[in-house]
Amino acid sequence: MNFNEIKVNLAETFGEIMVVSNGREVYLYIDGKKTEKVDGIAYKAISTKNWNTFNIKVTGRHTPINYTGAPIPVKLIGAEAKLWFDYKANEPKISVSAESIEPIPQSRIKMAKGEI
């Protein structure tokens, strides 16, 4: 098994997920070269369980999330997380992708160190 074939359970690893940035376009790479084709929108997210930040690439059609400075709880549809190794930083990282993303109506989210 290759390192990048390892699957990660999102709920167990991250708990609730909140978006903490506006999305940015990400482009398709073919044979390691960037193309002009948009492959999805990437959002910076934070875990309420371990406070790690990571990017989520959303490849399907969705209404862009309008980040206004406060973390936005989200639900990922068709999400998948994999480990990969960043040889430049010499450390493992996580790659999260989803078919769609939806804001969760504001409610109190339980966090590892309190509530929001």
PyRosetta script that sets phi, psi and omega in degrees:
from pyrosetta import init, pose_from_sequence

init()
pose = pose_from_sequence("MNFNEIKVNLAETFGEIMVVSNGREVYLYIDGKKTEKVDGIAYKAISTKNWNTFNIKVTGRHTPINYTGAPIPVKLIGAEAKLWFDYKANEPKISVSAESIEPIPQSRIKMAKGEI")
pose.set_psi(1, 133.4)
pose.set_omega(1, 175.9)
pose.set_phi(2, -82.2)
pose.set_psi(2, 153.3)
pose.set_omega(2, -180.0)
pose.set_phi(3, -54.4)
pose.set_psi(3, -41.5)
pose.set_omega(3, -176.7)
pose.set_phi(4, -77.0)
pose.set_psi(4, -1.4)
pose.set_omega(4, 175.9)
pose.set_phi(5, -91.2)
pose.set_psi(5, -5.2)
pose.set_omega(5, -179.7)
pose.set_phi(6, -73.8)
pose.set_psi(6, 124.8)
pose.set_omega(6, 179.4)
pose.set_phi(7, -93.7)
pose.set_psi(7, 147.8)
pose.set_omega(7, -178.4)
pose.set_phi(8, -117.8)
pose.set_psi(8, 133.9)
pose.set_omega(8, 175.5)
pose.set_phi(9, -80.0)
pose.set_psi(9, 110.1)
pose.set_omega(9, -175.7)
pose.set_phi(10, -59.9)
pose.set_psi(10, -47.9)
pose.set_omega(10, -176.2)
pose.set_phi(11, -63.3)
pose.set_psi(11, -43.9)
pose.set_omega(11, -179.6)
pose.set_phi(12, -70.1)
pose.set_psi(12, -36.1)
pose.set_omega(12, -176.6)
pose.set_phi(13, -79.8)
pose.set_psi(13, -42.5)
pose.set_omega(13, -171.9)
pose.set_phi(14, -111.5)
pose.set_psi(14, -15.6)
pose.set_omega(14, -173.7)
pose.set_phi(15, 67.1)
pose.set_psi(15, -136.9)
pose.set_omega(15, 175.8)
pose.set_phi(16, -75.8)
pose.set_psi(16, 150.0)
pose.set_omega(16, -179.8)
pose.set_phi(17, -117.8)
pose.set_psi(17, 135.9)
pose.set_omega(17, 178.2)
pose.set_phi(18, -126.6)
pose.set_psi(18, 137.2)
pose.set_omega(18, 176.3)
pose.set_phi(19, -80.7)
pose.set_psi(19, 135.1)
pose.set_omega(19, -178.8)
pose.set_phi(20, -128.2)
pose.set_psi(20, 29.9)
pose.set_omega(20, 175.3)
pose.set_phi(21, -164.9)
pose.set_psi(21, 162.9)
pose.set_omega(21, 169.2)
pose.set_phi(22, -72.8)
pose.set_psi(22, 155.9)
pose.set_omega(22, 179.4)
pose.set_phi(23, -74.5)
pose.set_psi(23, 157.1)
pose.set_omega(23, 174.4)
pose.set_phi(24, -134.4)
pose.set_psi(24, 145.6)
pose.set_omega(24, -179.4)
pose.set_phi(25, -67.9)
pose.set_psi(25, 139.7)
pose.set_omega(25, 172.7)
pose.set_phi(26, -119.8)
pose.set_psi(26, 143.7)
pose.set_omega(26, -172.8)
pose.set_phi(27, -105.2)
pose.set_psi(27, 154.0)
pose.set_omega(27, 178.6)
pose.set_phi(28, -72.7)
pose.set_psi(28, 136.9)
pose.set_omega(28, 175.2)
pose.set_phi(29, -112.0)
pose.set_psi(29, 133.9)
pose.set_omega(29, 175.7)
pose.set_phi(30, -124.6)
pose.set_psi(30, 125.1)
pose.set_omega(30, -177.0)
pose.set_phi(31, 52.7)
pose.set_psi(31, 38.6)
pose.set_omega(31, 177.4)
pose.set_phi(32, 78.3)
pose.set_psi(32, 6.3)
pose.set_omega(32, -179.4)
pose.set_phi(33, -115.3)
pose.set_psi(33, 135.1)
pose.set_omega(33, -180.0)
pose.set_phi(34, -70.5)
pose.set_psi(34, 134.3)
pose.set_omega(34, 175.3)
pose.set_phi(35, -104.0)
pose.set_psi(35, 178.8)
pose.set_omega(35, 177.7)
pose.set_phi(36, -88.7)
pose.set_psi(36, -2.4)
pose.set_omega(36, -176.7)
pose.set_phi(37, -84.2)
pose.set_psi(37, 125.8)
pose.set_omega(37, 177.3)
pose.set_phi(38, -71.5)
pose.set_psi(38, 128.1)
pose.set_omega(38, -176.8)
pose.set_phi(39, -101.8)
pose.set_psi(39, -11.5)
pose.set_omega(39, 179.8)
pose.set_phi(40, 161.4)
pose.set_psi(40, -171.5)
pose.set_omega(40, 177.7)
pose.set_phi(41, -118.6)
pose.set_psi(41, 134.4)
pose.set_omega(41, 178.6)
pose.set_phi(42, -108.3)
pose.set_psi(42, 135.9)
pose.set_omega(42, 177.3)
pose.set_phi(43, -121.2)
pose.set_psi(43, 140.6)
pose.set_omega(43, 171.5)
pose.set_phi(44, -81.3)
pose.set_psi(44, 134.2)
pose.set_omega(44, -177.2)
pose.set_phi(45, -130.7)
pose.set_psi(45, 163.9)
pose.set_omega(45, 177.5)
pose.set_phi(46, -133.5)
pose.set_psi(46, 145.1)
pose.set_omega(46, 178.5)
pose.set_phi(47, -90.5)
pose.set_psi(47, 136.3)
pose.set_omega(47, 176.5)
pose.set_phi(48, -83.8)
pose.set_psi(48, -6.8)
pose.set_omega(48, -179.0)
pose.set_phi(49, -92.0)
pose.set_psi(49, -44.5)
pose.set_omega(49, -176.0)
pose.set_phi(50, -126.5)
pose.set_psi(50, 4.0)
pose.set_omega(50, 176.0)
pose.set_phi(51, 63.3)
pose.set_psi(51, 16.7)
pose.set_omega(51, 174.8)
pose.set_phi(52, -74.5)
pose.set_psi(52, 145.3)
pose.set_omega(52, 172.9)
pose.set_phi(53, -104.8)
pose.set_psi(53, 149.7)
pose.set_omega(53, -178.9)
pose.set_phi(54, -160.9)
pose.set_psi(54, 167.7)
pose.set_omega(54, 177.9)
pose.set_phi(55, -100.2)
pose.set_psi(55, 145.2)
pose.set_omega(55, 173.5)
pose.set_phi(56, -117.2)
pose.set_psi(56, 123.3)
pose.set_omega(56, 176.0)
pose.set_phi(57, -98.5)
pose.set_psi(57, 121.1)
pose.set_omega(57, 178.9)
pose.set_phi(58, -104.3)
pose.set_psi(58, 119.1)
pose.set_omega(58, -173.4)
pose.set_phi(59, -97.8)
pose.set_psi(59, -20.4)
pose.set_omega(59, -177.2)
pose.set_phi(60, -89.5)
pose.set_psi(60, -178.4)
pose.set_omega(60, 177.4)
pose.set_phi(61, -77.4)
pose.set_psi(61, 135.2)
pose.set_omega(61, 176.4)
pose.set_phi(62, -161.0)
pose.set_psi(62, 161.0)
pose.set_omega(62, 175.7)
pose.set_phi(63, -78.9)
pose.set_psi(63, 123.2)
pose.set_omega(63, -179.3)
pose.set_phi(64, -55.6)
pose.set_psi(64, 142.9)
pose.set_omega(64, 179.0)
pose.set_phi(65, -83.5)
pose.set_psi(65, 129.3)
pose.set_omega(65, -179.5)
pose.set_phi(66, -94.4)
pose.set_psi(66, 99.3)
pose.set_omega(66, -179.8)
pose.set_phi(67, -78.5)
pose.set_psi(67, 127.0)
pose.set_omega(67, -177.1)
pose.set_phi(68, -117.1)
pose.set_psi(68, 16.6)
pose.set_omega(68, 177.3)
pose.set_phi(69, 109.3)
pose.set_psi(69, -15.9)
pose.set_omega(69, 178.0)
pose.set_phi(70, -111.7)
pose.set_psi(70, 139.3)
pose.set_omega(70, 178.8)
pose.set_phi(71, -54.8)
pose.set_psi(71, 139.7)
pose.set_omega(71, -177.6)
pose.set_phi(72, -114.7)
pose.set_psi(72, 114.1)
pose.set_omega(72, 175.8)
pose.set_phi(73, -63.0)
pose.set_psi(73, 136.7)
pose.set_omega(73, -178.4)
pose.set_phi(74, -133.0)
pose.set_psi(74, 158.8)
pose.set_omega(74, 173.7)
pose.set_phi(75, -114.4)
pose.set_psi(75, 130.1)
pose.set_omega(75, 177.9)
pose.set_phi(76, -99.6)
pose.set_psi(76, 133.8)
pose.set_omega(76, 178.4)
pose.set_phi(77, -108.6)
pose.set_psi(77, 130.9)
pose.set_omega(77, -179.3)
pose.set_phi(78, 64.3)
pose.set_psi(78, 38.7)
pose.set_omega(78, -175.6)
pose.set_phi(79, -82.8)
pose.set_psi(79, 149.3)
pose.set_omega(79, 177.5)
pose.set_phi(80, -145.3)
pose.set_psi(80, 138.7)
pose.set_omega(80, 177.9)
pose.set_phi(81, -126.7)
pose.set_psi(81, 137.4)
pose.set_omega(81, 178.9)
pose.set_phi(82, -134.9)
pose.set_psi(82, 154.2)
pose.set_omega(82, 172.2)
pose.set_phi(83, -89.9)
pose.set_psi(83, 148.6)
pose.set_omega(83, 172.3)
pose.set_phi(84, -146.7)
pose.set_psi(84, 161.9)
pose.set_omega(84, -176.8)
pose.set_phi(85, -109.8)
pose.set_psi(85, 123.4)
pose.set_omega(85, 177.9)
pose.set_phi(86, -90.3)
pose.set_psi(86, 103.6)
pose.set_omega(86, -176.4)
pose.set_phi(87, -71.2)
pose.set_psi(87, -26.7)
pose.set_omega(87, 177.3)
pose.set_phi(88, -68.0)
pose.set_psi(88, -44.4)
pose.set_omega(88, 179.8)
pose.set_phi(89, -87.3)
pose.set_psi(89, -10.8)
pose.set_omega(89, -179.2)
pose.set_phi(90, 57.5)
pose.set_psi(90, 48.2)
pose.set_omega(90, 179.5)
pose.set_phi(91, -154.0)
pose.set_psi(91, 154.1)
pose.set_omega(91, 175.7)
pose.set_phi(92, -75.0)
pose.set_psi(92, 149.3)
pose.set_omega(92, 177.6)
pose.set_phi(93, -136.7)
pose.set_psi(93, 170.2)
pose.set_omega(93, -179.8)
pose.set_phi(94, -115.7)
pose.set_psi(94, 141.9)
pose.set_omega(94, 177.5)
pose.set_phi(95, -117.5)
pose.set_psi(95, 122.6)
pose.set_omega(95, -180.0)
pose.set_phi(96, -118.7)
pose.set_psi(96, 129.4)
pose.set_omega(96, 175.9)
pose.set_phi(97, -131.6)
pose.set_psi(97, 155.6)
pose.set_omega(97, -179.9)
pose.set_phi(98, -147.4)
pose.set_psi(98, 154.6)
pose.set_omega(98, 176.3)
pose.set_phi(99, -77.4)
pose.set_psi(99, -30.7)
pose.set_omega(99, -179.7)
pose.set_phi(100, -157.3)
pose.set_psi(100, 163.7)
pose.set_omega(100, 179.9)
pose.set_phi(101, -140.8)
pose.set_psi(101, 139.7)
pose.set_omega(101, -179.4)
pose.set_phi(102, -134.8)
pose.set_psi(102, 134.8)
pose.set_omega(102, 173.5)
pose.set_phi(103, -65.4)
pose.set_psi(103, 143.7)
pose.set_omega(103, 174.8)
pose.set_phi(104, -94.3)
pose.set_psi(104, 132.8)
pose.set_omega(104, 177.6)
pose.set_phi(105, -52.2)
pose.set_psi(105, 140.4)
pose.set_omega(105, -176.4)
pose.set_phi(106, -54.0)
pose.set_psi(106, 126.3)
pose.set_omega(106, 174.5)
pose.set_phi(107, -152.6)
pose.set_psi(107, 171.5)
pose.set_omega(107, 179.2)
pose.set_phi(108, -77.6)
pose.set_psi(108, 123.9)
pose.set_omega(108, 179.8)
pose.set_phi(109, -104.4)
pose.set_psi(109, 128.4)
pose.set_omega(109, 177.3)
pose.set_phi(110, -73.2)
pose.set_psi(110, 132.9)
pose.set_omega(110, -178.9)
pose.set_phi(111, -123.0)
pose.set_psi(111, 162.1)
pose.set_omega(111, -178.1)
pose.set_phi(112, -60.2)
pose.set_psi(112, -29.0)
pose.set_omega(112, -176.4)
pose.set_phi(113, -123.2)
pose.set_psi(113, 32.9)
pose.set_omega(113, 178.4)
pose.set_phi(114, 136.0)
pose.set_psi(114, -156.6)
pose.set_omega(114, 179.4)
pose.set_phi(115, -134.2)
pose.set_psi(115, 159.0)
pose.set_omega(115, 171.7)
pose.set_phi(116, -117.9)
pose.dump_pdb("model.pdb")
